[in-house]
C-alpha cells in the first residue's frame, strides 16, 4: 500500500453560504490543501480534539480510541485513499503485536481519531490531483491585499516631484 503524501490537520472551517463544515488538510512541505466536506458532529469532534477539550463523557471517537488501546493496538496512520463520485474514502491502519490491520473508514471519522491519537495522516497522490487546491500562505495573501489597497489609493502627487 502506498504511503501517500503526509499532511497536517489545519482545522475545521465553515463554507459559506451553505454553512457546511469542511476539514482542511495541508500538504507538509507543499502548497496544496485538501478540503473535505464533513458532518457537523464530526466537525465538532475534530475541533474538540484540536482544542484539547475533554467532554464529560466520551464521544464516539474517544470510545473508538479507548477500544483500540484496550485491544493492545494503536492507530499507526490514517490514509485518505480515494475520491469517487464526489465521496472521499479513507483507511485506518491499525497496528497490533506487529501485525497491520486496515479498516475502511469515512475520512472525517479517521481524522477525528487521528486528532485524538496524534497519528499521522496521509493522502494518496491521486486524491490531491483530483481535489487538492493550491492556496497562498495567509500571511503572504494579507501582504498582497495590503499592497493592492495601497495601489488603489496612491496618486502621482504622493510621490512628490523629482528635484
C-alpha positions as CSV (number, residue, x, y, z in Angstrom):
1,X,0.0,0.0,0.0
2,X,1.4,3.4,-0.9
3,X,2.2,5.7,1.9
4,X,0.8,8.7,0.2
5,X,1.6,12.4,0.9
6,X,1.9,13.4,4.5
7,X,-0.5,16.1,5.6
8,X,-1.2,18.1,8.7
9,X,-4.7,18.8,10.1
10,X,-5.2,22.6,9.7
11,X,-8.6,22.6,11.3
12,X,-12.3,22.8,10.7
13,X,-13.9,25.6,8.7
14,X,-17.4,26.5,7.6
15,X,-18.1,27.0,3.9
16,X,-20.4,30.0,3.2
17,X,-23.2,30.5,2.3
18,X,-24.2,26.8,2.9
19,X,-22.7,26.6,6.4
20,X,-21.3,23.2,5.5
21,X,-18.3,22.2,7.7
22,X,-15.0,21.4,6.0
23,X,-12.0,19.7,7.4
24,X,-8.8,21.2,5.9
25,X,-5.6,19.2,5.4
26,X,-2.4,20.8,4.2
27,X,0.4,19.0,2.4
28,X,3.5,19.1,4.5
29,X,6.3,20.8,2.6
30,X,3.9,21.8,-0.2
31,X,1.3,24.4,-1.1
32,X,-1.7,22.1,-1.6
33,X,-4.7,21.8,0.6
34,X,-7.4,19.2,0.7
35,X,-10.9,20.4,1.8
36,X,-13.2,17.6,2.7
37,X,-16.9,18.3,3.4
38,X,-17.9,16.6,6.7
39,X,-20.9,16.4,9.0
40,X,-21.5,18.8,11.9
41,X,-20.9,16.1,14.6
42,X,-17.6,15.1,13.1
43,X,-16.6,18.7,12.8
44,X,-17.3,19.2,16.5
45,X,-15.3,16.1,17.4
46,X,-12.3,17.2,15.4
47,X,-12.5,20.7,16.8
48,X,-12.7,19.4,20.3
49,X,-9.7,17.2,19.8
50,X,-7.7,20.0,18.3
51,X,-8.6,22.3,21.2
52,X,-7.9,19.7,23.8
53,X,-11.5,19.9,25.1
54,X,-12.4,16.9,27.2
55,X,-16.2,16.2,27.3
56,X,-17.8,14.9,30.5
57,X,-18.5,11.6,28.8
58,X,-16.5,10.1,25.9
59,X,-17.6,10.9,22.4
60,X,-17.8,8.2,19.7
61,X,-14.2,8.9,18.6
62,X,-13.0,8.7,22.2
63,X,-14.7,5.4,22.6
64,X,-13.0,4.1,19.4
65,X,-9.6,5.3,20.6
66,X,-10.1,3.7,24.0
67,X,-11.3,0.4,22.4
68,X,-8.3,0.2,20.1
69,X,-6.0,0.8,23.1
70,X,-7.9,-1.8,25.2
71,X,-7.1,-4.3,22.4
72,X,-3.4,-3.5,22.7
73,X,-3.4,-1.9,19.3
74,X,-2.6,1.6,18.1
75,X,-3.6,3.8,15.2
76,X,-0.5,3.7,13.0
77,X,-1.8,6.1,10.4
78,X,-4.8,7.4,8.5
79,X,-4.9,7.2,4.7
80,X,-7.2,9.3,2.6
81,X,-7.3,6.8,-0.3
82,X,-9.8,7.8,-2.9
83,X,-12.4,10.3,-4.2
84,X,-15.1,8.5,-6.2
85,X,-18.3,10.1,-7.3
86,X,-17.7,13.1,-5.0
87,X,-17.2,10.9,-2.0
88,X,-13.9,10.6,-0.1
89,X,-12.7,7.3,1.2
90,X,-10.1,6.6,3.9
91,X,-8.5,3.7,5.8
92,X,-7.4,3.4,9.4
93,X,-4.2,1.5,9.6
94,X,-4.0,-0.2,13.0
95,X,-1.0,-2.0,14.4
96,X,-1.3,-4.8,17.0
97,X,1.5,-7.2,18.0
98,X,3.5,-6.3,14.9
99,X,0.6,-7.0,12.6
100,X,-1.1,-4.3,10.4
101,X,-4.8,-4.2,10.1
102,X,-6.6,-1.9,7.6
103,X,-10.1,-0.8,8.3
104,X,-12.2,1.2,5.9
105,X,-13.5,4.5,7.3
106,X,-15.1,7.8,6.5
107,X,-12.3,10.4,6.3
108,X,-14.0,12.5,8.9
109,X,-14.1,9.7,11.5
110,X,-10.5,8.6,10.7
111,X,-9.3,12.2,11.0
112,X,-11.2,12.7,14.3
113,X,-9.4,9.6,15.6
114,X,-6.0,10.7,14.3
115,X,-6.6,14.1,16.1
116,X,-7.1,12.1,19.4
117,X,-4.2,9.8,19.0
118,X,-1.6,12.0,17.3
119,X,-1.4,9.6,14.4
120,X,-0.1,10.8,11.1
121,X,-2.4,11.5,8.2
122,X,-1.6,10.7,4.5
123,X,-3.4,11.5,1.3
124,X,-2.9,9.4,-1.9
125,X,-1.4,11.5,-4.8
126,X,-4.4,10.7,-7.0
127,X,-6.7,12.4,-4.4
128,X,-4.6,15.5,-4.3
129,X,-4.5,15.6,-8.1
130,X,-8.3,15.4,-8.3
131,X,-9.4,17.5,-5.3
132,X,-6.3,19.4,-4.0
133,X,-6.2,23.1,-4.2
134,X,-3.2,25.4,-4.1
135,X,-3.5,28.4,-1.7
136,X,-1.1,31.0,-0.8
137,X,0.1,31.4,2.7
138,X,-2.4,33.5,4.7
139,X,0.4,36.0,5.6
140,X,1.5,36.3,2.0
141,X,-2.1,36.8,0.9
142,X,-2.5,39.6,3.6
143,X,0.6,41.4,2.3
144,X,-0.6,41.2,-1.3
145,X,-4.0,42.5,-0.3
146,X,-2.4,45.4,1.6
147,X,-0.3,46.2,-1.4
148,X,-3.3,46.1,-3.7
149,X,-5.2,48.5,-1.4
150,X,-2.2,50.8,-1.4
151,X,-2.0,50.8,-5.2
152,X,-5.7,51.7,-5.5
153,X,-5.4,54.7,-3.3
154,X,-2.0,56.1,-4.4
155,X,-1.7,59.1,-6.7
156,X,1.3,60.6,-8.5
157,X,1.3,63.5,-6.1
158,X,2.0,61.1,-3.2
159,X,5.5,60.6,-4.6
160,X,6.4,64.3,-4.9
161,X,8.4,65.7,-7.8
162,X,12.0,64.7,-8.6
163,X,14.3,67.5,-7.9
